[in-house]
Amino acid sequence: MSETLIRAHNFNAGPAGLPLEVMQQAQAELLDYKGTGMSIIEMSHRSKEFEAMINETEADMRDLLNIPSSYKVLFMQGGASLQFAMVPMNLRPAGASADYIVTGVWSKKALQEAQKLGPARAAADLKASNYNGVPASLDLDSSAAYLYYCSNETIHGVEFFQDPTPPAGVELICDTSSDFMSRPVDVSKYAYLYAGAQKNVGPAGVVVGILREDMLARVPANLPVMLDYKVQADEKSLYNTPPCFSIYMVGLVMKWIKRLGGLSAIEARNIAKANLIYNAIDASGGFYKGHAQPEARSRMNVTFRLPSEELEETFAKEAKKQNMIGLKGHRSVGGMRASIYNAVELADVEVLVQFMKEFQKKNG
Ligand SMILES: Cc1ncc(COP(=O)(O)O)c(C=O)c1O
């Protein structure tokens, strides 16, 4: 007997919902990938089928992001958190310092990790304003090895819509984990950008790194192989067994983004979804209060408060009863957070906004 599928309105911050048609394709191919009689997770990563799949995933990503041929695309493990250490290990030459823009939990962690391994400083730290925006000015070191920032702080819900400009000769590096492929970006501005896949482009387990080739000259000779960008680049992400299933899923998501019309179409969808919630917040007469300054409001993670913690608790509970999942804010900040990554549909956001209005009517 077939039952109607009920999918949650999934506002999880990551891992997060994936497009239904991607999940269905993965399900359909799970037992027999392209007539091989095997699942993609049952075959060798040295097989011609796997090689074709990873190459196609990379080609589609290059196409969508318009990645110049002078850049390497790396599929790595260890989560975005391992990149906090790998970036300075690989790209900060001995004796040099690095600059970090601290706009929330993730850039702070990246700075702390870099400081364990050598000199690094904050070019700005917005702690005093509880990380509710992006800095108006930077205290930049013109001899820094690089300037690092996080384009979207997932926990605080603040996003850069204008890239910071490093001094001449200083390279730009970006953690774009939670807004990766949510809009077009000019890859050529960056020496390196990276993202954990588990928000916008796939399941947990794979990190995508996009590295300008000449940066490989900075990689020191004595790094452990698994922490060495040069090894990953030379071996085309296949030095060891890669996260096969996660890469395959990223590949399916690339095709889905292409079917939707590419990154400009995805951006338009994401703007429409974000506007819907922020407009509801602004029209609530102060019942809902957005955390981020309007100009830095994340299109991916909408953070807001209610008049009391009790009401926030009730909001999350009642939303859950109506199949809206993942709305409780991160434990370090509190309040609510609606994560509305690429796969979240406008219809999901409409359900949430309707709920917000009704909740206010009952409790306002
Ligand atoms: C912006 C950002 N950077 C880094 C991380 C850390 O990612 P991971 O859990 O893959 O190490 C996260 C996790 O949510 C994140 O949102």
Ligand as a Chemical Component Dictionary entry (heavy atoms), coordinates in Angstrom:
data_LIG
# 
_chem_comp.id                   LIG 
_chem_comp.type                 NON-POLYMER 
_chem_comp.pdbx_formal_charge   0 
_chem_comp.three_letter_code    LIG 
# 
loop_
_chem_comp_atom.comp_id 
_chem_comp_atom.atom_id 
_chem_comp_atom.alt_atom_id 
_chem_comp_atom.type_symbol 
_chem_comp_atom.charge 
_chem_comp_atom.model_Cartn_x 
_chem_comp_atom.model_Cartn_y 
_chem_comp_atom.model_Cartn_z 
_chem_comp_atom.pdbx_ordinal 
LIG C1 C1 C 0 29.949 29.385 8.076  1  
LIG C2 C2 C 0 30.393 28.086 8.673  2  
LIG N1 N1 N 0 31.684 27.768 8.672  3  
LIG C3 C3 C 0 32.126 26.622 9.198  4  
LIG C4 C4 C 0 31.273 25.705 9.775  5  
LIG C5 C5 C 0 31.796 24.429 10.333 6  
LIG O1 O1 O 0 31.404 23.376 9.525  7  
LIG P1 P1 P 0 31.686 21.855 9.830  8  
LIG O2 O2 O 0 30.668 21.416 10.823 9  
LIG O3 O3 O 0 31.542 21.190 8.495  10 
LIG O4 O4 O 0 33.073 21.736 10.360 11 
LIG C6 C6 C 0 29.902 25.982 9.778  12 
LIG C7 C7 C 0 28.956 25.017 10.362 13 
LIG O5 O5 O 0 27.779 25.217 10.477 14 
LIG C8 C8 C 0 29.453 27.208 9.223  15 
LIG O6 O6 O 0 28.149 27.513 9.221  16 
# 
loop_
_chem_comp_bond.comp_id 
_chem_comp_bond.atom_id_1 
_chem_comp_bond.atom_id_2 
_chem_comp_bond.value_order 
_chem_comp_bond.pdbx_ordinal 
LIG C1 C2 SING 1  
LIG C2 N1 SING 2  
LIG C2 C8 DOUB 3  
LIG N1 C3 DOUB 4  
LIG C3 C4 SING 5  
LIG C4 C5 SING 6  
LIG C4 C6 DOUB 7  
LIG C5 O1 SING 8  
LIG O1 P1 SING 9  
LIG P1 O2 DOUB 10 
LIG P1 O3 SING 11 
LIG P1 O4 SING 12 
LIG C6 C7 SING 13 
LIG C6 C8 SING 14 
LIG C7 O5 DOUB 15 
LIG C8 O6 SING 16 
# 
